[in-house]
Amino acid sequence: DKLHKTDEAVTAKIANNPALAKALTDPNLTPTQKQQLAKELVGSVMVELGYKAPEVKIVANTNTNDNDNRAGHYGEDNNIYLNDTNINNTKDLTTTIGHETSHALDNQDPSINTNPQNNASKTDNEIYADNYGDDFGDYVEFASENYGDGNLASANNRNLGNTPAERQRNTKLVERNNQDYARIDKSKGEDSAIIRYATPILKDPSSAIKIVENGLKAIGVIAGAEIVNHVSD
């Protein structure tokens, strides 16, 4: 079972990797550290499920893409991009990692229709990715609290480093990643709003109205949920 193996993989990774366990509780991670954290979580799950792990790259909004409200994007180049500007804490980060990991898994599974022109498959894949991302974030949170160093960091301070040299390295890393991110066609991605559900029943996809338009998906939900203005592709 995919979810069971995902739970096992992230739990084992956190329990057996003190550096990762500590990073999950730290609100002051640099882009380099966040990228490493994401690579380790994605890699543990992809390998456990028998797939090749994609590259993971941290990006951030600049003057040329300030309107990009995605939290994450699984690109046509088969890389996962995580937009640090739109990620507010480590639970958001791990949920977004899970969402994009779901797309990476789909892309390597021949039984899954990932044709971006097939709106029915696109919507189905997004519903699953939303749920998988939520579960992934929950698994990481539980493992951190019970087998790691405690609660996930409740903030993202977007720290570039403590020394001029470190800040320069991290700035250049994000600039390089932004260049890669700018080159890919975002319309070929699959977007979803991050919803914080007020009641568990609202996780039922039948309670959501999903509208696919211009490559972006708006989600309207029955009263009781907070709709956050972030999307993940």
Long-range contacts (C-beta under 8 A, 24 or more apart in sequence): 2-49, 2-105, 2-132, 3-132, 3-135, 5-45, 5-48, 5-49, 6-45, 6-48, 6-49, 6-98, 6-132, 6-135, 6-136, 6-139, 7-135, 7-139, 8-48, 9-44, 9-45, 9-47, 9-48, 9-49, 10-41, 10-44, 10-45, 10-136, 10-139, 10-140, 10-143, 11-139, 11-142, 11-143, 11-147, 12-44, 13-40, 13-41, 13-44, 14-140, 14-143, 14-144, 14-147, 14-148, 15-143, 15-147, 15-148, 18-149, 20-148, 21-144, 21-147, 21-148, 21-149, 22-148, 22-149, 24-90, 24-94, 24-140, 24-144, 24-148, 24-149, 24-152, 24-153, 25-90, 25-144, 25-148, 25-149, 25-150, 25-151, 25-152, 25-153, 26-153, 27-89, 27-90, 27-153, 27-154, 27-155, 27-156, 27-157, 28-157, 28-159, 29-153, 29-156, 29-159, 30-159, 30-160, 30-161, 30-166, 30-170, 31-58, 31-60, 31-84, 31-160, 31-170, 31-173, 31-174, 32-169, 32-170, 32-173, 34-58, 34-82, 34-84, 34-93, 35-82, 35-173, 37-93, 38-80, 38-82, 38-93, 38-97, 41-94, 41-97, 41-101, 41-140, 42-80, 42-97, 42-100, 42-101, 42-104, 45-101, 45-136, 46-101, 46-104, 46-105, 49-105, 51-104, 51-105, 51-108, 51-109, 52-108, 53-104, 54-78, 54-79, 54-80, 54-104, 55-79, 55-80, 56-80, 56-82, 56-97, 57-81, 57-82, 57-177, 57-180, 57-181, 58-82, 58-84, 58-173, 58-174, 58-177, 59-83, 59-84, 59-174, 59-177, 59-178, 59-181, 60-84, 60-85, 60-158, 60-174, 60-178, 61-85, 61-86, 62-178, 64-182, 65-178, 65-182, 69-229, 69-230, 69-231, 70-186, 70-189, 70-191, 70-230, 70-231, 70-232, 70-233, 71-96, 71-194, 71-230, 71-231, 71-232, 72-96, 72-97, 72-99, 72-100, 72-232, 72-233, 73-100, 73-181, 73-184, 73-186, 73-189, 73-232, 73-233, 74-100, 74-103, 74-104, 74-107, 74-189, 74-190, 74-233, 75-181, 75-184, 75-188, 75-189, 75-233, 76-184, 76-185, 76-188, 76-189, 77-180, 77-183, 77-184, 78-104, 78-107, 79-180, 80-104, 81-177, 81-180, 81-181, 84-156, 84-158, 84-174, 85-158, 86-230, 87-156, 87-230, 88-155, 88-156, 89-152, 89-153, 89-154, 89-155, 89-156, 90-152, 90-153, 90-154, 90-156, 91-137, 91-141, 91-152, 92-156, 92-194, 92-230, 93-156, 94-136, 94-137, 94-140, 94-141, 94-152, 95-133, 95-134, 95-136, 95-137, 95-194, 96-133, 96-194, 96-232, 97-133, 97-136, 98-132, 98-133, 98-134, 98-135, 98-136, 98-137, 98-140, 99-129, 99-130, 99-132, 99-133, 99-136, 99-192, 99-232, 100-129, 100-133, 100-232, 100-233, 101-132, 101-133, 101-136, 102-128, 102-129, 102-132, 102-133, 102-136, 103-129, 103-190, 103-233, 116-187, 116-188, 116-189, 116-190, 116-215, 119-212, 122-190, 122-212, 123-210, 123-212, 123-217, 125-190, 126-190, 126-191, 126-192, 126-210, 126-217, 127-205, 127-208, 127-210, 129-190, 129-192, 129-232, 130-192, 130-195, 131-203, 133-232, 134-203, 186-215, 186-233, 187-214, 187-215, 188-215, 189-215, 189-233, 190-217, 190-233, 191-215, 191-216, 191-217, 191-231, 191-232, 191-233, 192-217, 192-219, 192-231, 192-232, 192-233, 193-217, 193-218, 193-219, 193-227, 193-228, 193-229, 193-230, 193-231, 194-228, 194-230, 194-231, 194-232, 195-219, 195-221, 195-225, 195-226, 195-227, 195-228, 196-225, 196-226, 196-228, 197-221, 197-224, 197-225, 198-224, 198-225, 198-226, 199-224, 199-225
